Amino acid sequence: MTTEAQNSSRATDWILFFISLVICVAMLIWLNEWFWVALPFVLTYLVKALDVM
C-alpha cells in the first residue's frame, strides 16, 4: 500500500471516528439505553485510525 493511500485511509478513519463519537455521545445524552449501539463503530475506527489493526 502506498504512503499516500495509507495517509488518506487514516484521515478517513479519524473522520469516521469523530463522527461516530459525536453520535455515541448524543445517544448517551438523549437515548442513554441505546448508546451501546454506536460503541462498535467508535472503537473500530479508533483502532483503525491508530493503525493498531
MOQUIZI-V110123 format. One line per field, one symbol per residue. psi: psi as a letter, one per 30 degrees, with the letter a starting at -180 (. if undefined). A space follows every 10 residues. Layout:
psi: ???
This chain:
psi: kleeeeeeee eeeeeeeeee eeeeeeeeef iffgffefee eeeefeeeef hf.
